[in-house]
């Protein structure tokens, strides 16, 4: 299996997303998702009350 890559929007260089490079991106996305999920859950709870 090949490693996922991203392409630089400026120079068009392909950069391999090794685990060490991808970890901060994954963590940031996870925090954002969890925040959105918590907001959605609280909205649903408010509507049920």
HTML snippet that shows the backbone in 3Dmol.js (N, CA, C, O; Angstrom):
<script src="https://3Dmol.org/build/3Dmol-min.js"></script>
<div id="view" style="width:600px;height:400px;position:relative"></div>
<script>
const pdb = `
ATOM      1  N   UNK A   1       0.850  -1.180   0.000  1.00  0.00           N
ATOM      2  CA  UNK A   1       0.000   0.000   0.000  1.00  0.00           C
ATOM      3  C   UNK A   1       0.893   1.239   0.000  1.00  0.00           C
ATOM      4  O   UNK A   1       1.882   1.301   0.730  1.00  0.00           O
ATOM      5  N   UNK A   2       0.540   2.211  -0.812  1.00  0.00           N
ATOM      6  CA  UNK A   2       1.324   3.431  -0.865  1.00  0.00           C
ATOM      7  C   UNK A   2       0.885   4.392   0.232  1.00  0.00           C
ATOM      8  O   UNK A   2      -0.258   4.372   0.688  1.00  0.00           O
ATOM      9  N   UNK A   3       1.829   5.230   0.639  1.00  0.00           N
ATOM     10  CA  UNK A   3       1.508   6.223   1.663  1.00  0.00           C
ATOM     11  C   UNK A   3       0.691   7.341   1.033  1.00  0.00           C
ATOM     12  O   UNK A   3       0.925   7.701  -0.121  1.00  0.00           O
ATOM     13  N   UNK A   4      -0.263   7.893   1.772  1.00  0.00           N
ATOM     14  CA  UNK A   4      -1.028   9.015   1.235  1.00  0.00           C
ATOM     15  C   UNK A   4      -0.118  10.232   1.055  1.00  0.00           C
ATOM     16  O   UNK A   4       0.846  10.419   1.798  1.00  0.00           O
ATOM     17  N   UNK A   5      -0.440  11.047   0.065  1.00  0.00           N
ATOM     18  CA  UNK A   5       0.361  12.235  -0.199  1.00  0.00           C
ATOM     19  C   UNK A   5      -0.539  13.455  -0.308  1.00  0.00           C
ATOM     20  O   UNK A   5      -1.733  13.350  -0.591  1.00  0.00           O
ATOM     21  N   UNK A   6       0.061  14.607  -0.076  1.00  0.00           N
ATOM     22  CA  UNK A   6      -0.611  15.871  -0.346  1.00  0.00           C
ATOM     23  C   UNK A   6       0.256  16.619  -1.339  1.00  0.00           C
ATOM     24  O   UNK A   6       1.459  16.375  -1.426  1.00  0.00           O
ATOM     25  N   UNK A   7      -0.353  17.530  -2.090  1.00  0.00           N
ATOM     26  CA  UNK A   7       0.381  18.311  -3.078  1.00  0.00           C
ATOM     27  C   UNK A   7       0.423  19.756  -2.623  1.00  0.00           C
ATOM     28  O   UNK A   7      -0.603  20.347  -2.286  1.00  0.00           O
ATOM     29  N   UNK A   8       1.622  20.317  -2.616  1.00  0.00           N
ATOM     30  CA  UNK A   8       1.801  21.713  -2.222  1.00  0.00           C
ATOM     31  C   UNK A   8       1.094  22.607  -3.241  1.00  0.00           C
ATOM     32  O   UNK A   8       1.331  22.481  -4.442  1.00  0.00           O
ATOM     33  N   UNK A   9       0.220  23.518  -2.768  1.00  0.00           N
ATOM     34  CA  UNK A   9      -0.495  24.382  -3.709  1.00  0.00           C
ATOM     35  C   UNK A   9       0.414  25.400  -4.397  1.00  0.00           C
ATOM     36  O   UNK A   9       0.059  25.940  -5.445  1.00  0.00           O
ATOM     37  N   UNK A  10       1.575  25.661  -3.816  1.00  0.00           N
ATOM     38  CA  UNK A  10       2.482  26.649  -4.408  1.00  0.00           C
ATOM     39  C   UNK A  10       3.423  26.042  -5.437  1.00  0.00           C
ATOM     40  O   UNK A  10       3.481  26.498  -6.579  1.00  0.00           O
ATOM     41  N   UNK A  11       4.164  25.005  -5.029  1.00  0.00           N
ATOM     42  CA  UNK A  11       5.191  24.453  -5.924  1.00  0.00           C
ATOM     43  C   UNK A  11       4.796  23.126  -6.556  1.00  0.00           C
ATOM     44  O   UNK A  11       5.540  22.583  -7.373  1.00  0.00           O
ATOM     45  N   UNK A  12       3.623  22.597  -6.182  1.00  0.00           N
ATOM     46  CA  UNK A  12       3.085  21.339  -6.734  1.00  0.00           C
ATOM     47  C   UNK A  12       3.928  20.111  -6.381  1.00  0.00           C
ATOM     48  O   UNK A  12       3.820  19.079  -7.042  1.00  0.00           O
ATOM     49  N   UNK A  13       4.760  20.213  -5.352  1.00  0.00           N
ATOM     50  CA  UNK A  13       5.546  19.077  -4.901  1.00  0.00           C
ATOM     51  C   UNK A  13       4.660  18.137  -4.108  1.00  0.00           C
ATOM     52  O   UNK A  13       3.866  18.575  -3.276  1.00  0.00           O
ATOM     53  N   UNK A  14       4.795  16.838  -4.367  1.00  0.00           N
ATOM     54  CA  UNK A  14       4.035  15.855  -3.598  1.00  0.00           C
ATOM     55  C   UNK A  14       4.798  15.535  -2.322  1.00  0.00           C
ATOM     56  O   UNK A  14       5.997  15.257  -2.354  1.00  0.00           O
ATOM     57  N   UNK A  15       4.090  15.577  -1.197  1.00  0.00           N
ATOM     58  CA  UNK A  15       4.692  15.334   0.103  1.00  0.00           C
ATOM     59  C   UNK A  15       4.030  14.104   0.699  1.00  0.00           C
ATOM     60  O   UNK A  15       2.807  14.064   0.832  1.00  0.00           O
ATOM     61  N   UNK A  16       4.826  13.095   1.061  1.00  0.00           N
ATOM     62  CA  UNK A  16       4.270  11.886   1.665  1.00  0.00           C
ATOM     63  C   UNK A  16       3.831  12.201   3.079  1.00  0.00           C
ATOM     64  O   UNK A  16       4.553  12.840   3.843  1.00  0.00           O
ATOM     65  N   UNK A  17       2.641  11.744   3.415  1.00  0.00           N
ATOM     66  CA  UNK A  17       2.114  11.950   4.759  1.00  0.00           C
ATOM     67  C   UNK A  17       2.526  10.772   5.644  1.00  0.00           C
ATOM     68  O   UNK A  17       1.773   9.816   5.836  1.00  0.00           O
ATOM     69  N   UNK A  18       3.724  10.873   6.166  1.00  0.00           N
ATOM     70  CA  UNK A  18       4.151   9.842   7.106  1.00  0.00           C
ATOM     71  C   UNK A  18       3.364  10.047   8.383  1.00  0.00           C
ATOM     72  O   UNK A  18       2.734  11.087   8.574  1.00  0.00           O
ATOM     73  N   UNK A  19       3.398   9.071   9.242  1.00  0.00           N
ATOM     74  CA  UNK A  19       2.618   9.148  10.477  1.00  0.00           C
ATOM     75  C   UNK A  19       3.008  10.375  11.302  1.00  0.00           C
ATOM     76  O   UNK A  19       2.147  11.010  11.910  1.00  0.00           O
ATOM     77  N   UNK A  20       4.291  10.709  11.328  1.00  0.00           N
ATOM     78  CA  UNK A  20       4.734  11.860  12.129  1.00  0.00           C
ATOM     79  C   UNK A  20       4.225  13.174  11.549  1.00  0.00           C
ATOM     80  O   UNK A  20       3.946  14.108  12.302  1.00  0.00           O
ATOM     81  N   UNK A  21       4.099  13.265  10.238  1.00  0.00           N
ATOM     82  CA  UNK A  21       3.561  14.484   9.628  1.00  0.00           C
ATOM     83  C   UNK A  21       2.047  14.548   9.727  1.00  0.00           C
ATOM     84  O   UNK A  21       1.477  15.625   9.907  1.00  0.00           O
ATOM     85  N   UNK A  22       1.398  13.406   9.612  1.00  0.00           N
ATOM     86  CA  UNK A  22      -0.060  13.380   9.590  1.00  0.00           C
ATOM     87  C   UNK A  22      -0.676  13.487  10.975  1.00  0.00           C
ATOM     88  O   UNK A  22      -1.817  13.932  11.101  1.00  0.00           O
ATOM     89  N   UNK A  23       0.041  13.094  12.013  1.00  0.00           N
ATOM     90  CA  UNK A  23      -0.529  13.057  13.365  1.00  0.00           C
ATOM     91  C   UNK A  23      -1.131  14.392  13.801  1.00  0.00           C
ATOM     92  O   UNK A  23      -2.259  14.399  14.293  1.00  0.00           O
ATOM     93  N   UNK A  24      -0.432  15.528  13.646  1.00  0.00           N
ATOM     94  CA  UNK A  24      -1.048  16.796  14.060  1.00  0.00           C
ATOM     95  C   UNK A  24      -2.308  17.131  13.259  1.00  0.00           C
ATOM     96  O   UNK A  24      -3.258  17.688  13.809  1.00  0.00           O
ATOM     97  N   UNK A  25      -2.324  16.801  11.977  1.00  0.00           N
ATOM     98  CA  UNK A  25      -3.502  17.055  11.146  1.00  0.00           C
ATOM     99  C   UNK A  25      -4.669  16.188  11.599  1.00  0.00           C
ATOM    100  O   UNK A  25      -5.806  16.654  11.681  1.00  0.00           O
ATOM    101  N   UNK A  26      -4.381  14.936  11.890  1.00  0.00           N
ATOM    102  CA  UNK A  26      -5.423  14.017  12.335  1.00  0.00           C
ATOM    103  C   UNK A  26      -5.978  14.468  13.682  1.00  0.00           C
ATOM    104  O   UNK A  26      -7.192  14.458  13.883  1.00  0.00           O
ATOM    105  N   UNK A  27      -5.109  14.861  14.600  1.00  0.00           N
ATOM    106  CA  UNK A  27      -5.553  15.297  15.917  1.00  0.00           C
ATOM    107  C   UNK A  27      -6.400  16.559  15.818  1.00  0.00           C
ATOM    108  O   UNK A  27      -7.415  16.676  16.504  1.00  0.00           O
ATOM    109  N   UNK A  28      -6.001  17.489  14.986  1.00  0.00           N
ATOM    110  CA  UNK A  28      -6.766  18.725  14.794  1.00  0.00           C
ATOM    111  C   UNK A  28      -8.145  18.419  14.235  1.00  0.00           C
ATOM    112  O   UNK A  28      -9.143  18.976  14.694  1.00  0.00           O
ATOM    113  N   UNK A  29      -8.205  17.543  13.254  1.00  0.00           N
ATOM    114  CA  UNK A  29      -9.480  17.160  12.658  1.00  0.00           C
ATOM    115  C   UNK A  29     -10.351  16.438  13.676  1.00  0.00           C
ATOM    116  O   UNK A  29     -11.560  16.661  13.730  1.00  0.00           O
ATOM    117  N   UNK A  30      -9.746  15.582  14.475  1.00  0.00           N
ATOM    118  CA  UNK A  30     -10.494  14.848  15.497  1.00  0.00           C
ATOM    119  C   UNK A  30     -11.097  15.813  16.521  1.00  0.00           C
ATOM    120  O   UNK A  30     -12.264  15.674  16.886  1.00  0.00           O
ATOM    121  N   UNK A  31     -10.313  16.787  16.986  1.00  0.00           N
ATOM    122  CA  UNK A  31     -10.825  17.761  17.964  1.00  0.00           C
ATOM    123  C   UNK A  31     -11.985  18.561  17.366  1.00  0.00           C
ATOM    124  O   UNK A  31     -12.993  18.796  18.033  1.00  0.00           O
ATOM    125  N   UNK A  32     -11.837  18.976  16.109  1.00  0.00           N
ATOM    126  CA  UNK A  32     -12.901  19.733  15.451  1.00  0.00           C
ATOM    127  C   UNK A  32     -14.171  18.895  15.336  1.00  0.00           C
ATOM    128  O   UNK A  32     -15.271  19.383  15.598  1.00  0.00           O
ATOM    129  N   UNK A  33     -14.015  17.647  14.947  1.00  0.00           N
ATOM    130  CA  UNK A  33     -15.172  16.749  14.811  1.00  0.00           C
ATOM    131  C   UNK A  33     -15.851  16.544  16.159  1.00  0.00           C
ATOM    132  O   UNK A  33     -17.077  16.603  16.253  1.00  0.00           O
ATOM    133  N   UNK A  34     -15.052  16.301  17.211  1.00  0.00           N
ATOM    134  CA  UNK A  34     -15.628  16.070  18.531  1.00  0.00           C
ATOM    135  C   UNK A  34     -16.350  17.311  19.040  1.00  0.00           C
ATOM    136  O   UNK A  34     -17.383  17.201  19.701  1.00  0.00           O
ATOM    137  N   UNK A  35     -15.817  18.486  18.738  1.00  0.00           N
ATOM    138  CA  UNK A  35     -16.469  19.734  19.144  1.00  0.00           C
ATOM    139  C   UNK A  35     -17.809  19.889  18.434  1.00  0.00           C
ATOM    140  O   UNK A  35     -18.807  20.253  19.056  1.00  0.00           O
ATOM    141  N   UNK A  36     -17.832  19.614  17.140  1.00  0.00           N
ATOM    142  CA  UNK A  36     -19.082  19.707  16.381  1.00  0.00           C
ATOM    143  C   UNK A  36     -20.109  18.693  16.877  1.00  0.00           C
ATOM    144  O   UNK A  36     -21.298  18.998  16.976  1.00  0.00           O
ATOM    145  N   UNK A  37     -19.645  17.502  17.183  1.00  0.00           N
ATOM    146  CA  UNK A  37     -20.542  16.459  17.673  1.00  0.00           C
ATOM    147  C   UNK A  37     -21.140  16.854  19.024  1.00  0.00           C
ATOM    148  O   UNK A  37     -22.329  16.641  19.263  1.00  0.00           O
ATOM    149  N   UNK A  38     -20.325  17.423  19.897  1.00  0.00           N
ATOM    150  CA  UNK A  38     -20.814  17.853  21.206  1.00  0.00           C
ATOM    151  C   UNK A  38     -21.860  18.960  21.050  1.00  0.00           C
ATOM    152  O   UNK A  38     -22.872  18.958  21.751  1.00  0.00           O
ATOM    153  N   UNK A  39     -21.622  19.898  20.143  1.00  0.00           N
ATOM    154  CA  UNK A  39     -22.592  20.966  19.904  1.00  0.00           C
ATOM    155  C   UNK A  39     -23.904  20.401  19.375  1.00  0.00           C
ATOM    156  O   UNK A  39     -24.985  20.815  19.793  1.00  0.00           O
ATOM    157  N   UNK A  40     -23.796  19.460  18.458  1.00  0.00           N
ATOM    158  CA  UNK A  40     -24.994  18.846  17.900  1.00  0.00           C
ATOM    159  C   UNK A  40     -25.763  18.091  18.975  1.00  0.00           C
ATOM    160  O   UNK A  40     -26.990  18.175  19.038  1.00  0.00           O
ATOM    161  N   UNK A  41     -25.047  17.354  19.820  1.00  0.00           N
ATOM    162  CA  UNK A  41     -25.694  16.617  20.904  1.00  0.00           C
ATOM    163  C   UNK A  41     -26.394  17.570  21.873  1.00  0.00           C
ATOM    164  O   UNK A  41     -27.506  17.294  22.325  1.00  0.00           O
ATOM    165  N   UNK A  42     -25.743  18.690  22.190  1.00  0.00           N
ATOM    166  CA  UNK A  42     -26.382  19.638  23.121  1.00  0.00           C
ATOM    167  C   UNK A  42     -27.597  20.294  22.474  1.00  0.00           C
ATOM    168  O   UNK A  42     -28.588  20.560  23.154  1.00  0.00           O
ATOM    169  N   UNK A  43     -27.536  20.556  21.173  1.00  0.00           N
ATOM    170  CA  UNK A  43     -28.712  21.116  20.478  1.00  0.00           C
ATOM    171  C   UNK A  43     -29.879  20.129  20.518  1.00  0.00           C
ATOM    172  O   UNK A  43     -31.020  20.526  20.756  1.00  0.00           O
ATOM    173  N   UNK A  44     -29.604  18.879  20.291  1.00  0.00           N
ATOM    174  CA  UNK A  44     -30.649  17.859  20.325  1.00  0.00           C
ATOM    175  C   UNK A  44     -31.235  17.752  21.733  1.00  0.00           C
ATOM    176  O   UNK A  44     -32.450  17.639  21.896  1.00  0.00           O
ATOM    177  N   UNK A  45     -30.377  17.788  22.742  1.00  0.00           N
ATOM    178  CA  UNK A  45     -30.858  17.713  24.123  1.00  0.00           C
ATOM    179  C   UNK A  45     -31.740  18.906  24.459  1.00  0.00           C
ATOM    180  O   UNK A  45     -32.741  18.750  25.158  1.00  0.00           O
ATOM    181  N   UNK A  46     -31.391  20.093  23.976  1.00  0.00           N
ATOM    182  CA  UNK A  46     -32.206  21.291  24.222  1.00  0.00           C
ATOM    183  C   UNK A  46     -33.570  21.174  23.564  1.00  0.00           C
ATOM    184  O   UNK A  46     -34.582  21.576  24.139  1.00  0.00           O
ATOM    185  N   UNK A  47     -33.594  20.620  22.350  1.00  0.00           N
ATOM    186  CA  UNK A  47     -34.860  20.473  21.630  1.00  0.00           C
ATOM    187  C   UNK A  47     -35.792  19.473  22.313  1.00  0.00           C
ATOM    188  O   UNK A  47     -37.014  19.616  22.257  1.00  0.00           O
ATOM    189  N   UNK A  48     -35.216  18.474  22.948  1.00  0.00           N
ATOM    190  CA  UNK A  48     -36.009  17.453  23.627  1.00  0.00           C
ATOM    191  C   UNK A  48     -36.568  17.963  24.951  1.00  0.00           C
ATOM    192  O   UNK A  48     -37.568  17.439  25.441  1.00  0.00           O
ATOM    193  N   UNK A  49     -35.942  18.962  25.526  1.00  0.00           N
ATOM    194  CA  UNK A  49     -36.380  19.473  26.840  1.00  0.00           C
ATOM    195  C   UNK A  49     -37.604  20.332  26.726  1.00  0.00           C
ATOM    196  O   UNK A  49     -38.099  20.838  27.733  1.00  0.00           O
TER     197      UNK A  49
END
`;
const viewer = $3Dmol.createViewer("view");
viewer.addModel(pdb, "pdb");
viewer.setStyle({}, {cartoon: {color: "spectrum"}});
viewer.zoomTo();
viewer.render();
</script>
